[in-house]
Amino acid sequence: MSSSLADRQCVPCRGGTPPLAAEEIASLLSQLGAGWQVEEQRKLIKSFRFKNFLQAVDFVQAITPVAEAEGHHPDLYVRWGEVRVYLWTHKINGLTESDFFMAAKIDRVYASRQ
């Protein structure tokens, strides 16, 4: 892809859209920052580390407007010193390009706060 994944726009998924194939997932995963993992070929997961709970919650608050603007909402698990992000397209219980675009946007938010 000629542009960064983070610069791409999330596209709403219609039910019935097939999830990405393993080869497509591998190609997109290679374009993300370190730490992203694919679980069961259906979910993208990454843990972000922080010095304390307040910084973790602050990161969640920074992700929120990006998720709203994209119409693509990750599942977030927040605990002391960590935010774990889970991304997948719920309508198809699998991964689409938009999941990778959102992952890259979240990496960008994290990088801007370091």
C-alpha positions as CSV (number, residue, x, y, z in Angstrom):
1,M,0.0,0.0,0.0
2,S,1.3,3.4,-0.9
3,S,-0.1,5.2,2.1
4,S,0.2,4.4,5.7
5,L,-2.5,2.2,7.1
6,A,-3.2,4.9,9.7
7,D,-4.1,7.3,6.9
8,R,-6.8,5.1,5.5
9,Q,-10.5,5.5,6.4
10,C,-12.4,2.7,8.1
11,V,-15.3,1.5,6.1
12,P,-18.5,0.1,7.7
13,C,-18.8,-3.6,7.1
14,R,-22.0,-5.1,5.9
15,G,-23.0,-8.6,7.1
16,G,-22.1,-11.2,4.6
17,T,-18.7,-9.6,3.8
18,P,-16.1,-12.4,3.9
19,P,-13.3,-12.0,6.5
20,L,-9.8,-11.5,5.2
21,A,-7.9,-14.6,4.2
22,A,-4.7,-15.7,6.0
23,E,-2.5,-14.2,3.3
24,E,-4.2,-10.8,3.4
25,I,-4.0,-10.8,7.2
26,A,-0.2,-11.6,7.1
27,S,0.4,-8.8,4.6
28,L,-1.5,-6.2,6.6
29,L,0.0,-7.4,10.0
30,S,3.5,-6.8,8.6
31,Q,2.5,-3.1,8.0
32,L,1.5,-2.6,11.7
33,G,3.8,-1.5,14.5
34,A,5.4,-4.2,16.7
35,G,3.3,-6.0,19.2
36,W,0.1,-6.7,17.3
37,Q,-0.9,-10.4,17.3
38,V,-3.7,-12.2,15.4
39,E,-5.8,-14.6,17.5
40,E,-7.5,-17.5,15.7
41,Q,-7.4,-15.5,12.4
42,R,-10.3,-13.5,13.8
43,K,-9.0,-10.8,16.2
44,L,-6.1,-8.3,16.4
45,I,-4.7,-7.9,19.9
46,K,-2.1,-5.6,21.4
47,S,-1.1,-4.6,25.0
48,F,0.1,-1.1,25.6
49,R,2.1,-0.5,28.8
50,F,2.0,2.6,31.0
51,K,3.6,3.7,34.3
52,N,0.3,3.8,36.2
53,F,-3.4,3.5,36.0
54,L,-4.0,7.2,35.2
55,Q,-1.8,7.1,32.1
56,A,-3.7,3.9,31.0
57,V,-7.1,5.6,31.4
58,D,-5.7,8.8,29.7
59,F,-4.7,6.6,26.7
60,V,-8.2,5.2,26.5
61,Q,-9.6,8.7,26.5
62,A,-7.3,9.6,23.6
63,I,-8.4,6.6,21.6
64,T,-12.1,7.4,22.1
65,P,-12.5,10.3,19.6
66,V,-10.5,8.5,16.9
67,A,-12.8,5.4,17.3
68,E,-15.9,7.6,17.1
69,A,-14.7,9.5,14.1
70,E,-13.9,6.2,12.3
71,G,-17.1,4.5,13.5
72,H,-14.9,1.5,14.5
73,H,-14.8,0.8,18.2
74,P,-12.2,-1.5,19.8
75,D,-12.8,-3.6,22.9
76,L,-10.5,-2.2,25.6
77,Y,-9.4,-3.9,28.7
78,V,-7.9,-1.4,31.2
79,R,-5.9,-2.2,34.3
80,W,-3.0,-0.7,36.2
81,G,-0.2,0.0,33.7
82,E,-1.9,-1.6,30.7
83,V,-4.5,-1.2,28.1
84,R,-5.2,-4.3,26.0
85,V,-6.9,-3.5,22.6
86,Y,-9.0,-6.1,20.8
87,L,-10.1,-5.3,17.3
88,W,-12.3,-7.3,14.9
89,T,-15.3,-6.7,12.8
90,H,-18.2,-8.0,15.0
91,K,-20.7,-8.3,12.1
92,I,-18.6,-11.0,10.5
93,N,-16.7,-12.2,13.5
94,G,-13.5,-11.8,11.7
95,L,-10.9,-9.3,10.4
96,T,-11.4,-6.7,7.6
97,E,-9.0,-4.0,6.4
98,S,-10.6,-1.5,8.7
99,D,-9.4,-3.4,11.7
100,F,-5.9,-2.9,10.6
101,F,-6.5,0.8,9.7
102,M,-7.8,1.3,13.3
103,A,-4.9,-0.6,14.8
104,A,-2.5,1.7,13.0
105,K,-4.4,4.8,14.2
106,I,-4.2,3.5,17.8
107,D,-0.4,3.0,17.3
108,R,-0.2,6.6,16.1
109,V,-2.1,7.9,19.2
110,Y,0.2,5.9,21.4
111,A,3.4,7.2,19.7
112,S,2.1,10.8,20.0
113,R,1.9,10.4,23.8
114,Q,5.5,9.0,24.3
